[in-house]
Amino acid sequence: MTERTVRSEQIRTTRESILTTAERLFAEHGVFAVSNRQISEAAGLGNNTAVSYHFGAKADLVRAIVREHSGRIEQLRRQLLADVGDEPSVRDWVGCLVRPSAEHLATLGCPTWYARFAAQVMTEPALHGIMVEESLTSPDLHRIIDGFDRSLPDLPPQVRSERFAMSRQLMAHMYAERERALAEGVATPRASWHDAATGLVDAVTGLWLAPVTG
């Protein structure tokens, strides 16, 4: 193994350690409550400037964590979209929206931290744009949006926008709460991530099919 190869492997390992440690600390304590020094120390790095050296500003580190997961989630979403058939129902589109994150979390073992991390980023004004840019603007997600448009053609645009926002909030916070319960050994209403996603699909489908008043 050449010196360059060894150095490249060391850099890769250090970056992975930083990403994993930062995700955990951000999930448990909040993004802005954790310093780069704390991340470096928790990752066992002797250099307290390692985080800024490898990732730059905190927003860049957050973006890197999102990218670490969003690509895998998109692959799962693409698979679901391929199976919806020729005449998808509203529930089919909701499943494509809701299930990929749960299936991804199920592959990570226990404990996981990404759901809590993502919920914090989604509700933090200074970071929300990163999540939107990295995970909410994919072509596959736009196919889902188009599917809702075709399935619910009479839904007013402002109500459609409102219900997408409600759906995102339900997904983010229900998954974060389940993840927290699993990490703390607390009983959950559903036995698996698959079952949790089924319950959420039921709820979000009902949300989309609810009457419009006012």
Buried (B, 14 or more C-beta within 10 A) or exposed (E): EEEEEEEEEEEEEBBEBBBBBBBBBBBBEEBEEBEBEBBBEBBEBEEBEBBBEBBEEBBEBBBBBBEBBBEBBBEBBBBBBEEBEEEBEBBBBBBBBBBBBBBBBBEBEEBBBBBBBBBBBBEBEEBEBBBEEBBBEBEBBEBBEEBBEEBBEEBEEEBBEBBBEBBBEBBBBBBBBBBBEBBEEEEBEBEEBEEBBBBBBEBBBEBBBEEEEE
